[in-house]
Amino acid sequence: MEYAVEAKDLVKQFGEIRALDHLGFQVKEREIYGLIGPNGAGKTTTIRIAATLILPTSGTLKVFGQDAVKEAAEVRKLITYLPEEAGAYKNLSGYEYLRFMGRFRAENHFEVEKMVQDAAEISGLGERLKDKAKTYSKGMKRRLLVARALMTKPKLAILDEPTSGLDVIHSFHVRGVIKRFVEQHGVTVLLSSHNMLEVEYLCDRVALINRGQMVAEGSPEELKNKLDVANLEEGFAKVVGFA
């Protein structure tokens, strides 16, 4: 079986710090797979390896059978990546930003405009897309960036803390967009999040990582039953030793 993402024996060493310690997992096609864990657990390191931004010290990670190290250029054609601290060009309008980013993937003007139309619908920002990004709230910027990440209809969307710092309304919108996009377009999603409500709502399966190692994996319901807890937040605290 070919997985959307297959990590085997991943190790990442930053000097004396081992960020990933023989981590392995598989993500199925059309699945929303969540990485959760405390700060420093290795979630963002894993995501950056999948996004071909950093190299593992050892081990492998494949995206739809393509090696993220040896075939990085091919992997980049299959993915889109939204970092936690991404930003938009503040002096461009929302539409101008989306067109600018669309040109990196589209083959012609018509493809660019189709992407922009899709992104406008995804973002839900309406007429505000005509305004410069510097006038947007944090929630509006994040919605613009999520739309940019999804408008190309990638095979794999890699999302690092997609609702980081957002209020309830903006978070609700972004989660709904991700869920619908997977259902409508068959996109696979690999995401990290500290928001346990978000993880329970969005994810088909979850990997709980601590100190660079997998400590539990399963659907949210399976994890709650396995750990004998009422919610993932309790399970999270129990596994990392705070409960």
C-alpha positions in Angstrom: 0.0 0.0 0.0 1.3 3.5 -0.9 0.7 6.0 1.8 0.3 9.7 1.4 3.0 10.2 4.0 5.3 7.4 5.3 7.9 8.3 7.9 10.4 5.6 9.0 12.9 5.8 11.8 13.2 9.6 11.6 16.0 11.1 13.6 16.8 14.8 13.7 19.7 16.1 15.7 20.3 19.8 16.4 23.7 19.9 18.0 23.2 18.0 21.3 19.4 18.2 21.1 17.6 15.2 19.6 14.4 16.7 18.2 13.2 13.4 16.6 14.1 10.1 18.1 13.4 7.2 15.6 9.9 8.5 14.8 7.7 6.6 12.4 4.1 6.9 11.2 1.9 6.5 8.1 -0.8 8.8 6.8 -3.5 7.4 4.5 -4.7 9.2 1.3 -7.7 11.6 2.0 -7.0 11.4 5.7 -6.6 14.3 8.1 -3.7 13.3 10.4 -2.8 15.3 13.4 0.5 15.6 15.3 0.0 16.7 18.9 2.4 17.1 21.8 4.0 19.6 24.1 6.3 22.4 22.9 9.5 20.9 21.8 8.0 17.5 21.1 9.1 17.5 17.5 5.9 18.3 15.7 7.2 21.3 13.7 10.4 19.5 12.9 8.5 16.6 11.4 6.3 18.9 9.4 9.3 20.8 8.0 11.0 17.6 6.9 7.7 16.6 5.2 7.7 20.1 3.5 11.3 19.5 2.3 12.6 22.5 4.3 15.0 20.6 6.5 16.8 17.3 6.2 16.6 14.5 8.7 19.8 13.3 10.3 18.7 9.8 9.4 15.6 7.8 8.5 13.3 8.5 5.6 10.0 10.4 4.9 8.1 9.7 1.7 5.2 11.7 0.2 3.1 9.5 -2.2 6.2 7.3 -2.6 8.6 10.2 -3.3 11.5 10.6 -1.0 11.5 14.1 0.7 15.3 14.2 0.5 16.3 12.5 -2.7 13.2 13.6 -4.7 12.5 16.9 -3.0 11.6 18.7 -6.2 9.0 16.1 -7.0 7.6 16.3 -3.5 7.2 20.1 -3.8 4.9 19.6 -6.7 2.5 17.5 -4.6 2.3 19.6 -1.4 1.5 23.0 -0.1 2.8 24.2 3.3 1.4 26.7 5.7 3.8 27.6 8.5 2.5 28.8 11.9 4.1 32.2 11.5 3.3 32.8 7.9 2.6 36.3 6.6 1.2 38.0 3.5 2.7 41.0 1.7 1.2 43.9 3.5 1.0 46.3 0.6 -0.7 43.9 -1.7 -4.5 43.5 -1.6 -5.8 40.1 -0.9 -6.6 39.5 -4.6 -3.1 40.7 -5.6 -1.4 38.4 -3.1 -3.4 35.4 -4.3 -2.6 36.1 -8.0 1.0 36.6 -7.1 1.2 33.2 -5.3 -0.9 31.5 -7.9 1.6 32.3 -10.7 4.1 30.0 -9.0 1.9 27.0 -9.7 -0.4 27.9 -12.6 0.6 27.3 -16.2 -1.5 30.2 -17.6 -3.6 33.2 -16.8 -6.8 31.2 -16.8 -5.5 28.8 -14.2 -4.4 31.7 -12.0 -7.8 33.2 -12.1 -9.5 29.9 -11.3 -7.2 29.5 -8.3 -8.0 33.1 -7.1 -11.8 32.4 -7.5 -11.4 29.3 -5.4 -9.4 31.1 -2.8 -11.9 33.9 -2.6 -14.6 31.3 -1.8 -12.4 29.5 0.7 -11.4 32.6 2.6 -14.9 34.0 2.9 -13.4 37.5 2.9 -15.7 38.9 0.2 -15.1 42.5 -0.7 -12.2 42.8 1.8 -10.0 41.0 -0.7 -9.8 44.3 -2.5 -8.2 45.9 0.5 -4.5 45.8 1.4 -3.4 42.9 3.7 -2.0 45.5 6.2 -5.6 46.4 7.0 -6.6 42.8 7.9 -7.0 41.5 11.4 -4.9 38.4 12.4 -7.9 36.2 11.7 -8.5 37.6 8.3 -4.8 37.2 7.4 -4.9 33.6 8.5 -8.0 32.9 6.4 -6.2 34.5 3.4 -3.2 32.2 4.0 -5.3 29.1 4.4 -7.0 29.9 1.1 -3.6 30.4 -0.5 -2.5 27.0 0.8 -5.6 25.1 -0.5 -6.4 26.9 -3.7 -3.9 24.8 -5.7 -5.7 21.6 -4.6 -2.5 19.9 -3.5 -2.3 16.2 -3.0 -1.0 16.9 0.5 -1.7 20.0 2.6 0.8 20.5 5.4 -0.6 22.9 8.0 1.3 24.0 11.1 -1.1 25.3 13.7 -3.7 26.4 11.2 -5.8 28.3 13.7 -3.0 29.6 15.9 -4.1 32.8 17.8 -7.5 33.0 16.2 -10.8 33.8 17.9 -13.7 31.4 18.0 -15.4 32.7 14.8 -12.2 32.7 12.6 -11.2 29.3 14.0 -14.6 27.9 13.3 -14.4 29.1 9.7 -10.9 27.7 9.1 -11.7 24.3 10.6 -14.9 24.1 8.4 -12.9 25.0 5.3 -10.3 22.2 5.9 -13.0 19.6 6.6 -15.0 20.5 3.5 -11.9 20.7 1.3 -10.9 17.1 2.1 -14.4 15.9 1.5 -14.8 17.7 -1.8 -11.4 17.5 -3.4 -9.8 14.4 -1.8 -6.9 16.4 -0.3 -4.8 14.7 2.4 -3.9 16.9 5.4 -1.0 16.6 7.8 -1.4 19.1 10.6 0.0 20.0 14.0 -2.1 21.8 16.6 -2.2 22.6 20.3 -6.0 23.0 20.1 -7.4 19.7 21.3 -11.0 20.7 20.3 -9.7 21.3 16.8 -7.9 17.9 16.7 -11.0 16.0 17.9 -13.2 17.8 15.3 -10.8 17.6 12.4 -8.6 14.6 12.6 -9.3 11.0 11.5 -6.2 9.8 13.4 -3.8 11.5 15.8 -0.2 10.8 16.8 0.8 12.0 20.2 4.5 12.9 20.2 6.7 13.5 23.2 10.5 14.1 23.2 10.6 13.2 19.5 9.0 9.8 19.9 5.5 8.4 19.2 3.8 7.6 22.5 0.2 7.0 21.3 -1.7 6.8 18.0 -5.2 6.3 16.9 -8.5 8.0 16.2 -9.5 10.6 18.8 -12.1 8.1 20.2 -9.6 5.3 20.2 -7.1 7.4 22.1 -9.7 8.5 24.7 -10.7 4.9 25.3 -7.1 3.6 25.4 -6.1 6.3 27.9 -9.4 6.2 29.8 -10.0 9.9 29.6 -13.0 12.1 28.8 -11.2 14.2 26.1 -7.9 14.5 24.3 -6.7 17.3 26.5 -6.8 15.0 29.5 -5.1 12.3 27.4 -2.4 14.7 26.3 -1.7 15.7 30.0 -1.7 12.0 31.1 0.7 10.8 28.5 3.3 13.6 29.0 3.1 13.3 32.8 1.0 16.2 33.9 -2.0 14.2 35.1 
